[in-house]
Amino acid sequence: MSTPALELTALHLGYVVRGELRTVVRDLSLALAPGEIGCLLGASGCGKSTVLRAVAGFEPVRGGTIRVQGECLVSPGKSIPPERRRIGLMFQDYALFPHLDVSANVAFGLRDLAKEQRRQRVARMLELVGLPTSGSAYPHELSGGQQQRIALARALAPSPRLLLLDEPFSNLDAGTREHLAGEVRALLRETGTTALMVTHDQGEAFAMADSVGVMVDGRIRQWDRAEVLYRRPADRAVAAFVGRGSVLPAAALKLDGDGFVLLRPEQVVVDPSGPIPATVVMSRFVGPGHVCRLRLDGGELVDADLPAGPVPGPDARIAFRLADAGPVRLP
Ligand SMILES: Nc1ncnc2c1ncn2[C@@H]1O[C@H](COP(=O)(O)OP(=O)(O)OP(=O)(O)O)[C@@H](O)[C@H]1O
């Protein structure tokens, strides 16, 4: 394998609170190939922003190493300062400078370039993010989505070796978020930029990333492609965090063996001759079909996505079978 663009090895991170070290990230390792987009996905407080801040150089590392393109930035006793890391940032709390126009914002990291080169680079970046005529606008004159594109242009302008994105679209409405995530992904591809993003939003993670790490309590539980996380979650915590579904004892679905299985809503097939009886608790039209909640006779609740057509009302008795690609057994 070629040298990873980013390599975190056995990272330990924490904060000193009232004189005591509180570890919040434990033994975290990951590697991104050149041009790869990775994402840490996890609930609030799991430690994902701390990882990004440590890679940027804003948090001390308590153990482990950070390498970018093979260069060691952090190891025991060594830490290269943030301004020498050549890493681009798109952080929520690193908004555009309100008193500078768009061109000056994008030019911010280009002070080493001659004036004409700088002007050309800014124009190229504004074109890249689809806002070629916005150079003289001020941030407050732009929409939230446009501001994020300018923030991206500013981050990419100095050709960073790595781009870090912290919940980059969380202030935007759901439609804009999805659209922009797709656009930014295409842009990073076009520029061959390696990126590490963090978010608690699965939609954002899946829309952007090649590889996603689900983080629980300071550790990566599973690092995989989105589809693998969805279809073969490594444990119950990942199963519960990624996608909709129900974690049930195998016996509740009349399957052999002990242990638990993950049943996704699309794996429930309503069938009058199916082996599993249930009662409809709730059904809601979402177009083109319905989302339903069913109660099994043992009391377990199951989410089901039913296709378009008549849907039994609340309290109706139904029966279902499992789709061929049935539930996944969980360790
Ligand atoms: N400066 C700090 N001093 C002490 N503890 C902190 C500090 N910053 C964060 N923490 C704690 O570290 C843990 C991880 O915080 P972090 O911000 O990395 O989580 P996160 O997963 O990014 O959450 P969010 O999505 O809410 O930003 C939390 O328990 C938080 O309270």
Ligand as a Chemical Component Dictionary entry (heavy atoms), coordinates in Angstrom:
data_LIG
# 
_chem_comp.id                   LIG 
_chem_comp.type                 NON-POLYMER 
_chem_comp.pdbx_formal_charge   0 
_chem_comp.three_letter_code    LIG 
# 
loop_
_chem_comp_atom.comp_id 
_chem_comp_atom.atom_id 
_chem_comp_atom.alt_atom_id 
_chem_comp_atom.type_symbol 
_chem_comp_atom.charge 
_chem_comp_atom.model_Cartn_x 
_chem_comp_atom.model_Cartn_y 
_chem_comp_atom.model_Cartn_z 
_chem_comp_atom.pdbx_ordinal 
LIG N1  N1  N 0 -11.890 21.775 26.878 1  
LIG C1  C1  C 0 -12.403 20.707 27.479 2  
LIG N2  N2  N 0 -12.157 20.462 28.786 3  
LIG C2  C2  C 0 -12.653 19.379 29.407 4  
LIG N3  N3  N 0 -13.423 18.448 28.791 5  
LIG C3  C3  C 0 -13.724 18.627 27.501 6  
LIG C4  C4  C 0 -13.220 19.774 26.764 7  
LIG N4  N4  N 0 -13.670 19.677 25.497 8  
LIG C5  C5  C 0 -14.402 18.546 25.433 9  
LIG N5  N5  N 0 -14.437 17.921 26.619 10 
LIG C6  C6  C 0 -15.130 16.644 26.936 11 
LIG O1  O1  O 0 -14.589 15.628 26.113 12 
LIG C7  C7  C 0 -15.600 14.748 25.646 13 
LIG C8  C8  C 0 -15.545 14.660 24.138 14 
LIG O2  O2  O 0 -15.827 15.960 23.592 15 
LIG P1  P1  P 0 -15.884 16.218 22.011 16 
LIG O3  O3  O 0 -16.159 17.662 21.797 17 
LIG O4  O4  O 0 -14.684 15.620 21.377 18 
LIG O5  O5  O 0 -17.148 15.330 21.622 19 
LIG P2  P2  P 0 -17.953 15.257 20.264 20 
LIG O6  O6  O 0 -18.202 13.822 20.015 21 
LIG O7  O7  O 0 -17.271 16.019 19.199 22 
LIG O8  O8  O 0 -19.299 15.960 20.661 23 
LIG P3  P3  P 0 -20.145 17.100 19.886 24 
LIG O9  O9  O 0 -20.742 16.424 18.683 25 
LIG O10 O10 O 0 -21.172 17.468 20.899 26 
LIG O11 O11 O 0 -19.185 18.193 19.567 27 
LIG C9  C9  C 0 -16.912 15.278 26.196 28 
LIG O12 O12 O 0 -17.258 14.532 27.335 29 
LIG C10 C10 C 0 -16.593 16.712 26.574 30 
LIG O13 O13 O 0 -17.361 17.109 27.677 31 
# 
loop_
_chem_comp_bond.comp_id 
_chem_comp_bond.atom_id_1 
_chem_comp_bond.atom_id_2 
_chem_comp_bond.value_order 
_chem_comp_bond.pdbx_ordinal 
LIG N1  C1  SING 1  
LIG C1  N2  SING 2  
LIG C1  C4  DOUB 3  
LIG N2  C2  DOUB 4  
LIG C2  N3  SING 5  
LIG N3  C3  DOUB 6  
LIG C3  C4  SING 7  
LIG C3  N5  SING 8  
LIG C4  N4  SING 9  
LIG N4  C5  DOUB 10 
LIG C5  N5  SING 11 
LIG N5  C6  SING 12 
LIG C6  O1  SING 13 
LIG C6  C10 SING 14 
LIG O1  C7  SING 15 
LIG C7  C8  SING 16 
LIG C7  C9  SING 17 
LIG C8  O2  SING 18 
LIG O2  P1  SING 19 
LIG P1  O3  DOUB 20 
LIG P1  O4  SING 21 
LIG P1  O5  SING 22 
LIG O5  P2  SING 23 
LIG P2  O6  DOUB 24 
LIG P2  O7  SING 25 
LIG P2  O8  SING 26 
LIG O8  P3  SING 27 
LIG P3  O9  DOUB 28 
LIG P3  O10 SING 29 
LIG P3  O11 SING 30 
LIG C9  O12 SING 31 
LIG C9  C10 SING 32 
LIG C10 O13 SING 33 
# 
